[in-house]
């Protein structure tokens, strides 16, 4: 029965069609790199400008509020376990803000850690901005690998 | 760089607002779901904020 309708139209995809539909590793790497360096830019690269603008605005507002509250940037320190976790984790959180962090350091806006609840909130805002950018990077990765729209 | 002096409540409110926006964007798949989830997250933040504030106030005596 080789002349049945099913034989003429195979339902399984041909091997040549599968690799073309899969994203290349360079595309998602570029999206993640751009999303880290400029918050929201990964979404712009992936043609999601609305979401990119909102993520970029949110991260930037959080970061600027942290700076204006005179929050301190972490630098990696070693010592006991708690000190290492707090300072290295805080440094990573700051670093995740990408260009915002580098501009702050290069332009001399990094401030010393001082006592006070406003400064303390500022320090947390600076780290939280980096963590929000990390969420944006993960979202850009999922879009680039077509796990979500 | 201008300096801002925010109270605990104002800082927490701003944190909740910005975080809710990002959580809404990255979590759901449609714009309607994103908006609803962002509002839900913001409401949860506010609930935790007021709840913990009252807890600390009553616990402090």
N, CA and C atoms of all chains as a GROMACS GRO file, in nm:
protein
  630
    1UNK      N    1   0.083  -0.120   0.000
    1UNK     CA    2   0.000   0.000   0.000
    1UNK      C    3   0.087   0.125   0.000
    2UNK      N    4   0.177   0.137  -0.092
    2UNK     CA    5   0.267   0.252  -0.092
    2UNK      C    6   0.202   0.378  -0.147
    3UNK      N    7   0.085   0.363  -0.208
    3UNK     CA    8   0.020   0.482  -0.264
    3UNK      C    9  -0.087   0.539  -0.171
    4UNK      N   10  -0.080   0.509  -0.041
    4UNK     CA   11  -0.174   0.565   0.053
    4UNK      C   12  -0.141   0.713   0.077
    5UNK      N   13  -0.242   0.794   0.120
    5UNK     CA   14  -0.218   0.937   0.142
    5UNK      C   15  -0.108   0.966   0.243
    6UNK      N   16  -0.096   0.878   0.343
    6UNK     CA   17   0.006   0.900   0.447
    6UNK      C   18   0.146   0.887   0.393
    7UNK      N   19   0.164   0.800   0.294
    7UNK     CA   20   0.298   0.782   0.239
    7UNK      C   21   0.343   0.902   0.158
    8UNK      N   22   0.247   0.970   0.096
    8UNK     CA   23   0.282   1.088   0.015
    8UNK      C   24   0.318   1.209   0.100
    9UNK      N   25   0.260   1.219   0.222
    9UNK     CA   26   0.286   1.335   0.310
    9UNK      C   27   0.339   1.286   0.445
   10UNK      N   28   0.467   1.262   0.456
   10UNK     CA   29   0.520   1.212   0.584
   10UNK      C   30   0.505   1.318   0.694
   11UNK      N   31   0.463   1.270   0.811
   11UNK     CA   32   0.439   1.364   0.922
   11UNK      C   33   0.566   1.394   1.001
   12UNK      N   34   0.668   1.310   0.993
   12UNK     CA   35   0.791   1.337   1.067
   12UNK      C   36   0.874   1.443   0.994
   13UNK      N   37   0.933   1.535   1.069
   13UNK     CA   38   1.012   1.639   1.001
   13UNK      C   39   1.138   1.582   0.941
   14UNK      N   40   1.180   1.639   0.832
   14UNK     CA   41   1.304   1.594   0.769
   14UNK      C   42   1.423   1.645   0.850
   15UNK      N   43   1.533   1.572   0.852
   15UNK     CA   44   1.648   1.613   0.932
   15UNK      C   45   1.702   1.750   0.895
   16UNK      N   46   1.686   1.789   0.771
   16UNK     CA   47   1.741   1.919   0.730
   16UNK      C   48   1.659   2.035   0.785
   17UNK      N   49   1.530   2.009   0.822
   17UNK     CA   50   1.446   2.119   0.870
   17UNK      C   51   1.472   2.150   1.017
   18UNK      N   52   1.517   2.054   1.097
   18UNK     CA   53   1.533   2.074   1.240
   18UNK      C   54   1.644   2.173   1.278
   19UNK      N   55   1.766   2.164   1.223
   19UNK     CA   56   1.870   2.259   1.267
   19UNK      C   57   1.838   2.404   1.231
   20UNK      N   58   1.762   2.424   1.122
   20UNK     CA   59   1.731   2.562   1.083
   20UNK      C   60   1.639   2.628   1.184
   21UNK      N   61   1.552   2.549   1.254
   21UNK     CA   62   1.458   2.608   1.348
   21UNK      C   63   1.521   2.628   1.486
   22UNK      N   64   1.637   2.569   1.512
   22UNK     CA   65   1.701   2.584   1.643
   22UNK      C   66   1.787   2.710   1.645
   23UNK      N   67   1.782   2.784   1.757
   23UNK     CA   68   1.864   2.904   1.764
   23UNK      C   69   2.012   2.870   1.777
   24UNK      N   70   2.096   2.950   1.719
   24UNK     CA   71   2.239   2.926   1.732
   24UNK      C   72   2.286   2.977   1.867
   25UNK      N   73   2.398   2.918   1.915
   25UNK     CA   74   2.447   2.957   2.047
   25UNK      C   75   2.497   3.101   2.047
   26UNK      N   76   2.543   3.149   1.932
   26UNK     CA   77   2.593   3.286   1.927
   26UNK      C   78   2.482   3.388   1.945
   27UNK      N   79   2.359   3.353   1.899
   27UNK     CA   80   2.249   3.450   1.910
   27UNK      C   81   2.208   3.470   2.054
   28UNK      N   82   2.196   3.361   2.132
   28UNK     CA   83   2.157   3.378   2.272
   28UNK      C   84   2.272   3.435   2.355
   29UNK      N   85   2.396   3.403   2.317
   29UNK     CA   86   2.509   3.459   2.391
   29UNK      C   87   2.515   3.610   2.372
   30UNK      N   88   2.492   3.655   2.248
   30UNK     CA   89   2.492   3.800   2.222
   30UNK      C   90   2.379   3.868   2.297
   31UNK      N   91   2.262   3.802   2.302
   31UNK     CA   92   2.148   3.862   2.373
   31UNK      C   93   2.177   3.873   2.522
   32UNK      N   94   2.236   3.769   2.581
   32UNK     CA   95   2.268   3.773   2.724
   32UNK      C   96   2.375   3.878   2.753
   33UNK      N   97   2.477   3.881   2.669
   33UNK     CA   98   2.586   3.977   2.689
   33UNK      C   99   2.534   4.120   2.683
   34UNK      N  100   2.450   4.146   2.584
   34UNK     CA  101   2.394   4.280   2.568
   34UNK      C  102   2.298   4.313   2.683
   35UNK      N  103   2.220   4.212   2.724
   35UNK     CA  104   2.126   4.233   2.836
   35UNK      C  105   2.201   4.265   2.965
   36UNK      N  106   2.319   4.203   2.984
   36UNK     CA  107   2.398   4.233   3.103
   36UNK      C  108   2.458   4.373   3.093
   37UNK      N  109   2.519   4.402   2.978
   37UNK     CA  110   2.592   4.528   2.964
   37UNK      C  111   2.498   4.649   2.968
   38UNK      N  112   2.389   4.643   2.895
   38UNK     CA  113   2.292   4.753   2.894
   38UNK      C  114   2.156   4.694   2.931
   39UNK      N  115   2.108   4.721   3.052
   39UNK     CA  116   1.981   4.659   3.096
   39UNK      C  117   1.867   4.681   2.997
   40UNK      N  118   1.805   4.572   2.955
   40UNK     CA  119   1.692   4.580   2.861
   40UNK      C  120   1.733   4.569   2.715
   41UNK      N  121   1.861   4.588   2.685
   41UNK     CA  122   1.905   4.590   2.545
   41UNK      C  123   1.895   4.451   2.479
   42UNK      N  124   1.905   4.346   2.559
   42UNK     CA  125   1.890   4.212   2.503
   42UNK      C  126   1.753   4.192   2.442
   43UNK      N  127   1.651   4.249   2.507
   43UNK     CA  128   1.515   4.240   2.454
   43UNK      C  129   1.502   4.322   2.326
   44UNK      N  130   1.569   4.435   2.320
   44UNK     CA  131   1.566   4.516   2.197
   44UNK      C  132   1.628   4.437   2.083
   45UNK      N  133   1.739   4.367   2.112
   45UNK     CA  134   1.805   4.286   2.010
   45UNK      C  135   1.711   4.175   1.961
   46UNK      N  136   1.630   4.124   2.052
   46UNK     CA  137   1.538   4.015   2.018
   46UNK      C  138   1.402   4.068   1.972
   47UNK      N  139   1.398   4.197   1.944
   47UNK     CA  140   1.276   4.263   1.891
   47UNK      C  141   1.158   4.256   1.987
   48UNK      N  142   1.188   4.281   2.117
   48UNK     CA  143   1.084   4.299   2.219
   48UNK      C  144   1.107   4.434   2.286
   49UNK      N  145   1.087   4.542   2.211
   49UNK     CA  146   1.126   4.674   2.264
   49UNK      C  147   1.046   4.719   2.386
   50UNK      N  148   0.918   4.683   2.392
   50UNK     CA  149   0.836   4.726   2.506
   50UNK      C  150   0.886   4.667   2.636
   51UNK      N  151   0.909   4.538   2.635
   51UNK     CA  152   0.957   4.471   2.756
   51UNK      C  153   1.100   4.516   2.788
   52UNK      N  154   1.181   4.534   2.684
   52UNK     CA  155   1.318   4.581   2.705
   52UNK      C  156   1.320   4.718   2.769
   53UNK      N  157   1.232   4.807   2.722
   53UNK     CA  158   1.227   4.942   2.778
   53UNK      C  159   1.186   4.938   2.924
   54UNK      N  160   1.087   4.855   2.957
   54UNK     CA  161   1.040   4.847   3.095
   54UNK      C  162   1.148   4.789   3.188
   55UNK      N  163   1.217   4.685   3.141
   55UNK     CA  164   1.324   4.626   3.223
   55UNK      C  165   1.438   4.727   3.239
   56UNK      N  166   1.477   4.790   3.129
   56UNK     CA  167   1.585   4.889   3.136
   56UNK      C  168   1.550   5.004   3.229
   57UNK      N  169   1.426   5.052   3.218
   57UNK     CA  170   1.382   5.163   3.304
   57UNK      C  171   1.380   5.120   3.451
   58UNK      N  172   1.327   5.001   3.476
   58UNK     CA  173   1.317   4.955   3.615
   58UNK      C  174   1.454   4.940   3.678
   59UNK      N  175   1.545   4.875   3.606
   59UNK     CA  176   1.680   4.852   3.660
   59UNK      C  177   1.751   4.986   3.682
   60UNK      N  178   1.738   5.075   3.584
   60UNK     CA  179   1.806   5.205   3.595
   60UNK      C  180   1.748   5.288   3.710
   61UNK      N  181   1.616   5.288   3.723
   61UNK     CA  182   1.554   5.364   3.833
   61UNK      C  183   1.599   5.308   3.968
   62UNK      N  184   1.598   5.176   3.980
   62UNK     CA  185   1.642   5.114   4.105
   62UNK      C  186   1.788   5.150   4.135
   63UNK      N  187   1.872   5.145   4.034
   63UNK     CA  188   2.014   5.174   4.053
   63UNK      C  189   2.036   5.321   4.091
   64UNK      N  190   1.968   5.411   4.018
   64UNK     CA  191   1.986   5.554   4.046
   64UNK      C  192   1.932   5.590   4.185
   65UNK      N  193   1.821   5.528   4.224
   65UNK     CA  194   1.771   5.552   4.360
   65UNK      C  195   1.874   5.508   4.463
   66UNK      N  196   1.936   5.394   4.437
   66UNK     CA  197   2.041   5.345   4.528
   66UNK      C  198   2.157   5.442   4.538
   67UNK      N  199   2.196   5.497   4.422
   67UNK     CA  200   2.307   5.594   4.423
   67UNK      C  201   2.268   5.722   4.496
   68UNK      N  202   2.143   5.767   4.470
   68UNK     CA  203   2.099   5.893   4.532
   68UNK      C  204   2.075   5.878   4.682
   69UNK      N  205   2.055   5.755   4.726
   69UNK     CA  206   2.045   5.731   4.870
   69UNK      C  207   2.183   5.710   4.931
   70UNK      N  208   2.285   5.735   4.849
   70UNK     CA  209   2.425   5.723   4.894
   70UNK      C  210   2.458   5.580   4.938
   71UNK      N  211   2.407   5.484   4.860
   71UNK     CA  212   2.439   5.345   4.888
   71UNK      C  213   2.584   5.316   4.851
   72UNK      N  214   2.640   5.214   4.913
   72UNK     CA  215   2.780   5.178   4.889
   72UNK      C  216   2.788   5.060   4.793
   73UNK      N  217   2.894   5.060   4.712
   73UNK     CA  218   2.920   4.946   4.624
   73UNK      C  219   3.012   4.848   4.697
   74UNK      N  220   2.986   4.721   4.678
   74UNK     CA  221   3.067   4.619   4.744
   74UNK      C  222   3.196   4.595   4.667
   75UNK      N  223   3.301   4.561   4.739
   75UNK     CA  224   3.422   4.509   4.676
   75UNK      C  225   3.451   4.375   4.742
   76UNK      N  226   3.499   4.277   4.663
   76UNK     CA  227   3.516   4.143   4.720
   76UNK      C  228   3.616   4.141   4.834
   77UNK      N  229   3.575   4.081   4.944
   77UNK     CA  230   3.663   4.067   5.061
   77UNK      C  231   3.655   3.924   5.111
   78UNK      N  232   3.764   3.877   5.164
   78UNK     CA  233   3.764   3.743   5.223
   78UNK      C  234   3.790   3.756   5.372
   79UNK      N  235   3.750   3.655   5.442
   79UNK     CA  236   3.765   3.653   5.588
   79UNK      C  237   3.689   3.533   5.637
   80UNK      N  238   3.600   3.555   5.733
   80UNK     CA  239   3.513   3.443   5.773
   80UNK      C  240   3.406   3.421   5.666
   81UNK      N  241   3.333   3.312   5.681
   81UNK     CA  242   3.239   3.272   5.575
   81UNK      C  243   3.134   3.379   5.547
   82UNK      N  244   3.080   3.439   5.653
   82UNK     CA  245   2.974   3.538   5.635
   82UNK      C  246   3.026   3.661   5.562
   83UNK      N  247   3.145   3.705   5.598
   83UNK     CA  248   3.205   3.821   5.530
   83UNK      C  249   3.226   3.792   5.382
   84UNK      N  250   3.278   3.673   5.353
   84UNK     CA  251   3.304   3.636   5.214
   84UNK      C  252   3.175   3.631   5.134
   85UNK      N  253   3.071   3.569   5.192
   85UNK     CA  254   2.943   3.556   5.120
   85UNK      C  255   2.882   3.693   5.096
   86UNK      N  256   2.881   3.779   5.199
   86UNK     CA  257   2.817   3.911   5.186
   86UNK      C  258   2.892   3.998   5.086
   87UNK      N  259   3.023   4.005   5.100
   87UNK     CA  260   3.098   4.100   5.016
   87UNK      C  261   3.115   4.048   4.874
   88UNK      N  262   3.143   3.918   4.857
   88UNK     CA  263   3.156   3.865   4.720
   88UNK      C  264   3.020   3.859   4.651
   89UNK      N  265   2.916   3.820   4.727
   89UNK     CA  266   2.781   3.818   4.669
   89UNK      C  267   2.734   3.958   4.634
   90UNK      N  268   2.761   4.053   4.722
   90UNK     CA  269   2.724   4.192   4.694
   90UNK      C  270   2.797   4.247   4.574
   91UNK      N  271   2.926   4.211   4.562
   91UNK     CA  272   3.004   4.256   4.447
   91UNK      C  273   2.947   4.199   4.318
   92UNK      N  274   2.911   4.070   4.321
   92UNK     CA  275   2.850   4.009   4.202
   92UNK      C  276   2.718   4.077   4.167
   93UNK      N  277   2.638   4.106   4.270
   93UNK     CA  278   2.511   4.176   4.250
   93UNK      C  279   2.532   4.312   4.186
   94UNK      N  280   2.632   4.384   4.236
   94UNK     CA  281   2.664   4.516   4.177
   94UNK      C  282   2.710   4.501   4.032
   95UNK      N  283   2.794   4.401   4.010
   95UNK     CA  284   2.851   4.381   3.876
   95UNK      C  285   2.744   4.346   3.773
   96UNK      N  286   2.636   4.283   3.819
   96UNK     CA  287   2.529   4.243   3.727
   96UNK      C  288   2.454   4.362   3.667
   97UNK      N  289   2.476   4.481   3.723
   97UNK     CA  290   2.410   4.600   3.666
   97UNK      C  291   2.475   4.644   3.536
   98UNK      N  292   2.589   4.586   3.502
   98UNK     CA  293   2.654   4.614   3.374
   98UNK      C  294   2.712   4.755   3.367
   99UNK      N  295   2.673   4.826   3.261
   99UNK     CA  296   2.733   4.958   3.234
   99UNK      C  297   2.706   5.057   3.347
  100UNK      N  298   2.595   5.040   3.418
  100UNK     CA  299   2.564   5.132   3.529
  100UNK      C  300   2.672   5.123   3.636
  101UNK      N  301   2.714   5.000   3.666
  101UNK     CA  302   2.819   4.980   3.766
  101UNK      C  303   2.952   5.040   3.718
  102UNK      N  304   2.987   5.010   3.592
  102UNK     CA  305   3.116   5.059   3.541
  102UNK      C  306   3.118   5.212   3.535
  103UNK      N  307   3.008   5.272   3.492
  103UNK     CA  308   3.002   5.419   3.487
  103UNK      C  309   3.016   5.478   3.627
  104UNK      N  310   2.951   5.415   3.724
  104UNK     CA  311   2.960   5.465   3.862
  104UNK      C  312   3.104   5.464   3.912
  105UNK      N  313   3.174   5.356   3.884
  105UNK     CA  314   3.312   5.344   3.930
  105UNK      C  315   3.403   5.439   3.852
  106UNK      N  316   3.385   5.441   3.720
  106UNK     CA  317   3.474   5.524   3.636
  106UNK      C  318   3.453   5.672   3.661
  107UNK      N  319   3.329   5.713   3.684
  107UNK     CA  320   3.302   5.856   3.705
  107UNK      C  321   3.317   5.900   3.850
  108UNK      N  322   3.353   5.806   3.936
  108UNK     CA  323   3.383   5.842   4.075
  108UNK      C  324   3.261   5.861   4.164
  109UNK      N  325   3.150   5.796   4.131
  109UNK     CA  326   3.030   5.809   4.215
  109UNK      C  327   3.021   5.701   4.323
  110UNK      N  328   3.117   5.608   4.324
  110UNK     CA  329   3.116   5.506   4.428
  110UNK      C  330   3.145   5.571   4.562
  111UNK      N  331   3.066   5.535   4.662
  111UNK     CA  332   3.078   5.601   4.792
  111UNK      C  333   3.115   5.504   4.902
  112UNK      N  334   3.175   5.557   5.006
  112UNK     CA  335   3.212   5.474   5.119
  112UNK      C  336   3.087   5.434   5.196
  113UNK      N  337   3.097   5.319   5.263
  113UNK     CA  338   2.984   5.270   5.341
  113UNK      C  339   2.974   5.349   5.471
  114UNK      N  340   2.860   5.413   5.492
  114UNK     CA  341   2.839   5.488   5.616
  114UNK      C  342   2.712   5.437   5.684
  115UNK      N  343   2.703   5.467   5.814
  115UNK     CA  344   2.589   5.420   5.892
  115UNK      C  345   2.464   5.502   5.861
  116UNK      N  346   2.350   5.443   5.872
  116UNK     CA  347   2.223   5.514   5.850
  116UNK      C  348   2.129   5.431   5.767
  117UNK      N  349   1.998   5.440   5.797
  117UNK     CA  350   1.904   5.351   5.731
  117UNK      C  351   1.887   5.386   5.583
  118UNK      N  352   1.899   5.515   5.547
  118UNK     CA  353   1.884   5.553   5.406
  118UNK      C  354   2.000   5.497   5.323
  119UNK      N  355   2.122   5.509   5.376
  119UNK     CA  356   2.239   5.454   5.307
  119UNK      C  357   2.227   5.302   5.294
  120UNK      N  358   2.176   5.242   5.399
  120UNK     CA  359   2.161   5.097   5.399
  120UNK      C  360   2.061   5.053   5.291
  121UNK      N  361   1.949   5.124   5.283
  121UNK     CA  362   1.854   5.097   5.176
  121UNK      C  363   1.919   5.117   5.039
  122UNK      N  364   1.999   5.222   5.026
  122UNK     CA  365   2.066   5.250   4.900
  122UNK      C  366   2.156   5.136   4.856
  123UNK      N  367   2.231   5.080   4.952
  123UNK     CA  368   2.319   4.967   4.922
  123UNK      C  369   2.238   4.848   4.872
  124UNK      N  370   2.123   4.825   4.937
  124UNK     CA  371   2.037   4.713   4.895
  124UNK      C  372   1.974   4.739   4.758
  125UNK      N  373   1.939   4.864   4.732
  125UNK     CA  374   1.882   4.898   4.601
  125UNK      C  375   1.984   4.873   4.490
  126UNK      N  376   2.111   4.904   4.517
  126UNK     CA  377   2.215   4.885   4.416
  126UNK      C  378   2.231   4.736   4.382
  127UNK      N  379   2.229   4.652   4.485
  127UNK     CA  380   2.240   4.508   4.462
  127UNK      C  381   2.114   4.455   4.393
  128UNK      N  382   1.997   4.504   4.439
  128UNK     CA  383   1.870   4.457   4.382
  128UNK      C  384   1.860   4.494   4.234
  129UNK      N  385   1.914   4.609   4.195
  129UNK     CA  386   1.912   4.647   4.053
  129UNK      C  387   1.987   4.543   3.970
  130UNK      N  388   2.101   4.497   4.020
  130UNK     CA  389   2.176   4.393   3.949
  130UNK      C  390   2.098   4.263   3.941
  131UNK      N  391   2.029   4.228   4.051
  131UNK     CA  392   1.952   4.103   4.051
  131UNK      C  393   1.832   4.112   3.956
  132UNK      N  394   1.771   4.230   3.948
  132UNK     CA  395   1.661   4.247   3.851
  132UNK      C  396   1.714   4.235   3.709
  133UNK      N  397   1.835   4.288   3.687
  133UNK     CA  398   1.895   4.274   3.554
  133UNK      C  399   1.925   4.128   3.523
  134UNK      N  400   1.960   4.052   3.627
  134UNK     CA  401   1.982   3.908   3.608
  134UNK      C  402   1.853   3.841   3.560
  135UNK      N  403   1.739   3.881   3.618
  135UNK     CA  404   1.611   3.826   3.573
  135UNK      C  405   1.586   3.862   3.426
  136UNK      N  406   1.622   3.985   3.390
  136UNK     CA  407   1.609   4.027   3.251
  136UNK      C  408   1.698   3.946   3.158
  137UNK      N  409   1.818   3.913   3.206
  137UNK     CA  410   1.911   3.831   3.125
  137UNK      C  411   1.855   3.691   3.104
  138UNK      N  412   1.798   3.634   3.210
  138UNK     CA  413   1.739   3.500   3.198
  138UNK      C  414   1.621   3.503   3.101
  139UNK      N  415   1.540   3.610   3.110
  139UNK     CA  416   1.426   3.624   3.018
  139UNK      C  417   1.475   3.636   2.874
  140UNK      N  418   1.582   3.714   2.852
  140UNK     CA  419   1.638   3.727   2.717
  140UNK      C  420   1.689   3.592   2.666
  141UNK      N  421   1.750   3.515   2.755
  141UNK     CA  422   1.798   3.381   2.716
  141UNK      C  423   1.681   3.292   2.674
  142UNK      N  424   1.574   3.296   2.752
  142UNK     CA  425   1.457   3.212   2.720
  142UNK      C  426   1.392   3.254   2.589
  143UNK      N  427   1.393   3.384   2.562
  143UNK     CA  428   1.336   3.430   2.434
  143UNK      C  429   1.428   3.388   2.318
  144UNK      N  430   1.560   3.403   2.339
  144UNK     CA  431   1.654   3.371   2.231
  144UNK      C  432   1.654   3.222   2.200
  145UNK      N  433   1.631   3.139   2.300
  145UNK     CA  434   1.628   2.994   2.276
  145UNK      C  435   1.486   2.945   2.247
  146UNK      N  436   1.393   3.038   2.230
  146UNK     CA  437   1.253   3.012   2.192
  146UNK      C  438   1.179   2.925   2.293
  147UNK      N  439   1.215   2.941   2.420
  147UNK     CA  440   1.138   2.874   2.525
  147UNK      C  441   1.016   2.955   2.564
  148UNK      N  442   1.017   3.084   2.528
  148UNK     CA  443   0.899   3.168   2.548
  148UNK      C  444   0.897   3.276   2.442
  149UNK      N  445   0.782   3.342   2.425
  149UNK     CA  446   0.769   3.445   2.323
  149UNK      C  447   0.842   3.572   2.363
  150UNK      N  448   2.543   6.460   4.208
  150UNK     CA  449   2.435   6.361   4.229
  150UNK      C  450   2.346   6.407   4.345
  151UNK      N  451   2.218   6.434   4.317
  151UNK     CA  452   2.129   6.477   4.426
  151UNK      C  453   2.109   6.366   4.529
  152UNK      N  454   2.083   6.408   4.650
  152UNK     CA  455   2.065   6.310   4.756
  152UNK      C  456   1.917   6.299   4.791
  153UNK      N  457   1.868   6.179   4.807
  153UNK     CA  458   1.729   6.162   4.848
  153UNK      C  459   1.725   6.099   4.987
  154UNK      N  460   1.635   6.149   5.066
  154UNK     CA  461   1.612   6.094   5.200
  154UNK      C  462   1.473   6.034   5.205
  155UNK      N  463   1.467   5.905   5.197
  155UNK     CA  464   1.337   5.838   5.198
  155UNK      C  465   1.314   5.772   5.332
  156UNK      N  466   1.188   5.768   5.370
  156UNK     CA  467   1.153   5.694   5.492
  156UNK      C  468   1.154   5.544   5.461
  157UNK      N  469   1.143   5.462   5.565
  157UNK     CA  470   1.136   5.317   5.545
  157UNK      C  471   1.020   5.283   5.451
  158UNK      N  472   0.907   5.347   5.475
  158UNK     CA  473   0.787   5.316   5.396
  158UNK      C  474   0.806   5.354   5.249
  159UNK      N  475   0.859   5.473   5.224
  159UNK     CA  476   0.878   5.519   5.086
  159UNK      C  477   0.977   5.430   5.011
  160UNK      N  478   1.088   5.397   5.079
  160UNK     CA  479   1.188   5.311   5.015
  160UNK      C  480   1.130   5.173   4.984
  161UNK      N  481   1.054   5.118   5.079
  161UNK     CA  482   0.994   4.986   5.058
  161UNK      C  483   0.892   4.989   4.945
  162UNK      N  484   0.816   5.098   4.940
  162UNK     CA  485   0.715   5.113   4.836
  162UNK      C  486   0.779   5.119   4.696
  163UNK      N  487   0.885   5.196   4.684
  163UNK     CA  488   0.955   5.207   4.555
  163UNK      C  489   1.017   5.074   4.516
  164UNK      N  490   1.077   5.006   4.615
  164UNK     CA  491   1.136   4.875   4.588
  164UNK      C  492   1.028   4.779   4.538
  165UNK      N  493   0.913   4.779   4.605
  165UNK     CA  494   0.803   4.690   4.567
  165UNK      C  495   0.754   4.720   4.426
  166UNK      N  496   0.742   4.848   4.394
  166UNK     CA  497   0.691   4.887   4.263
  166UNK      C  498   0.784   4.841   4.150
  167UNK      N  499   0.912   4.872   4.163
  167UNK     CA  500   1.008   4.839   4.056
  167UNK      C  501   1.024   4.687   4.043
  168UNK      N  502   1.033   4.620   4.157
  168UNK     CA  503   1.050   4.474   4.154
  168UNK      C  504   0.927   4.406   4.094
  169UNK      N  505   0.809   4.456   4.126
  169UNK     CA  506   0.685   4.397   4.073
  169UNK      C  507   0.679   4.409   3.921
  170UNK      N  508   0.722   4.522   3.869
  170UNK     CA  509   0.721   4.542   3.723
  170UNK      C  510   0.809   4.437   3.655
  171UNK      N  511   0.931   4.419   3.707
  171UNK     CA  512   1.023   4.323   3.644
  171UNK      C  513   0.971   4.181   3.660
  172UNK      N  514   0.920   4.148   3.780
  172UNK     CA  515   0.868   4.012   3.801
  172UNK      C  516   0.752   3.984   3.706
  173UNK      N  517   0.666   4.083   3.686
  173UNK     CA  518   0.555   4.066   3.594
  173UNK      C  519   0.602   4.043   3.452
  174UNK      N  520   0.704   4.117   3.411
  174UNK     CA  521   0.752   4.106   3.272
  174UNK      C  522   0.814   3.969   3.246
  175UNK      N  523   0.898   3.924   3.338
  175UNK     CA  524   0.976   3.803   3.308
  175UNK      C  525   0.901   3.674   3.339
  176UNK      N  526   0.789   3.683   3.410
  176UNK     CA  527   0.726   3.559   3.455
  176UNK      C  528   0.619   3.507   3.361
  177UNK      N  529   0.532   3.594   3.313
  177UNK     CA  530   0.415   3.548   3.239
  177UNK      C  531   0.433   3.565   3.088
  178UNK      N  532   0.336   3.512   3.013
  178UNK     CA  533   0.354   3.505   2.867
  178UNK      C  534   0.272   3.606   2.789
  179UNK      N  535   0.160   3.650   2.842
  179UNK     CA  536   0.082   3.752   2.770
  179UNK      C  537   0.083   3.883   2.849
  180UNK      N  538   0.056   3.992   2.779
  180UNK     CA  539   0.061   4.123   2.845
  180UNK      C  540  -0.041   4.133   2.958
  181UNK      N  541  -0.158   4.077   2.936
  181UNK     CA  542  -0.262   4.081   3.038
  181UNK      C  543  -0.218   4.005   3.164
  182UNK      N  544  -0.160   3.885   3.141
  182UNK     CA  545  -0.112   3.805   3.254
  182UNK      C  546   0.002   3.877   3.326
  183UNK      N  547   0.088   3.943   3.249
  183UNK     CA  548   0.201   4.016   3.309
  183UNK      C  549   0.151   4.128   3.399
  184UNK      N  550   0.053   4.203   3.348
  184UNK     CA  551  -0.001   4.315   3.426
  184UNK      C  552  -0.065   4.264   3.555
  185UNK      N  553  -0.144   4.158   3.540
  185UNK     CA  554  -0.212   4.103   3.658
  185UNK      C  555  -0.112   4.051   3.760
  186UNK      N  556  -0.008   3.985   3.713
  186UNK     CA  557   0.092   3.930   3.805
  186UNK      C  558   0.172   4.041   3.873
  187UNK      N  559   0.201   4.149   3.797
  187UNK     CA  560   0.272   4.262   3.857
  187UNK      C  561   0.188   4.326   3.967
  188UNK      N  562   0.058   4.342   3.941
  188UNK     CA  563  -0.032   4.398   4.043
  188UNK      C  564  -0.040   4.304   4.164
  189UNK      N  565  -0.046   4.174   4.136
  189UNK     CA  566  -0.052   4.075   4.244
  189UNK      C  567   0.075   4.081   4.330
  190UNK      N  568   0.190   4.088   4.264
  190UNK     CA  569   0.318   4.096   4.338
  190UNK      C  570   0.323   4.223   4.423
  191UNK      N  571   0.279   4.334   4.364
  191UNK     CA  572   0.281   4.460   4.437
  191UNK      C  573   0.190   4.452   4.560
  192UNK      N  574   0.073   4.390   4.541
  192UNK     CA  575  -0.019   4.374   4.654
  192UNK      C  576   0.043   4.285   4.762
  193UNK      N  577   0.113   4.179   4.720
  193UNK     CA  578   0.179   4.092   4.817
  193UNK      C  579   0.288   4.166   4.893
  194UNK      N  580   0.365   4.247   4.820
  194UNK     CA  581   0.469   4.327   4.885
  194UNK      C  582   0.406   4.420   4.989
  195UNK      N  583   0.296   4.486   4.948
  195UNK     CA  584   0.229   4.578   5.040
  195UNK      C  585   0.175   4.504   5.162
  196UNK      N  586   0.116   4.387   5.138
  196UNK     CA  587   0.064   4.306   5.249
  196UNK      C  588   0.175   4.269   5.346
  197UNK      N  589   0.289   4.225   5.291
  197UNK     CA  590   0.403   4.189   5.376
  197UNK      C  591   0.456   4.312   5.449
  198UNK      N  592   0.458   4.425   5.379
  198UNK     CA  593   0.509   4.549   5.439
  198UNK      C  594   0.425   4.591   5.560
  199UNK      N  595   0.292   4.596   5.539
  199UNK     CA  596   0.205   4.637   5.649
  199UNK      C  597   0.200   4.530   5.758
  200UNK      N  598   0.198   4.404   5.718
  200UNK     CA  599   0.193   4.295   5.816
  200UNK      C  600   0.315   4.294   5.906
  201UNK      N  601   0.433   4.302   5.844
  201UNK     CA  602   0.556   4.301   5.922
  201UNK      C  603   0.570   4.427   6.006
  202UNK      N  604   0.521   4.539   5.951
  202UNK     CA  605   0.528   4.664   6.028
  202UNK      C  606   0.444   4.654   6.155
  203UNK      N  607   0.322   4.602   6.141
  203UNK     CA  608   0.237   4.587   6.258
  203UNK      C  609   0.297   4.486   6.356
  204UNK      N  610   0.355   4.379   6.301
  204UNK     CA  611   0.416   4.276   6.385
  204UNK      C  612   0.529   4.336   6.469
  205UNK      N  613   0.612   4.418   6.403
  205UNK     CA  614   0.722   4.480   6.477
  205UNK      C  615   0.670   4.581   6.578
  206UNK      N  616   0.564   4.655   6.539
  206UNK     CA  617   0.508   4.756   6.629
  206UNK      C  618   0.449   4.689   6.754
  207UNK      N  619   0.373   4.580   6.731
  207UNK     CA  620   0.311   4.512   6.845
  207UNK      C  621   0.415   4.435   6.926
  208UNK      N  622   0.515   4.378   6.857
  208UNK     CA  623   0.618   4.304   6.928
  208UNK      C  624   0.709   4.393   7.010
  209UNK      N  625   0.722   4.516   6.965
  209UNK     CA  626   0.810   4.608   7.037
  209UNK      C  627   0.749   4.650   7.170
  210UNK      N  628   0.617   4.649   7.179
  210UNK     CA  629   0.549   4.681   7.304
  210UNK      C  630   0.525   4.829   7.330
   0.00000   0.00000   0.00000
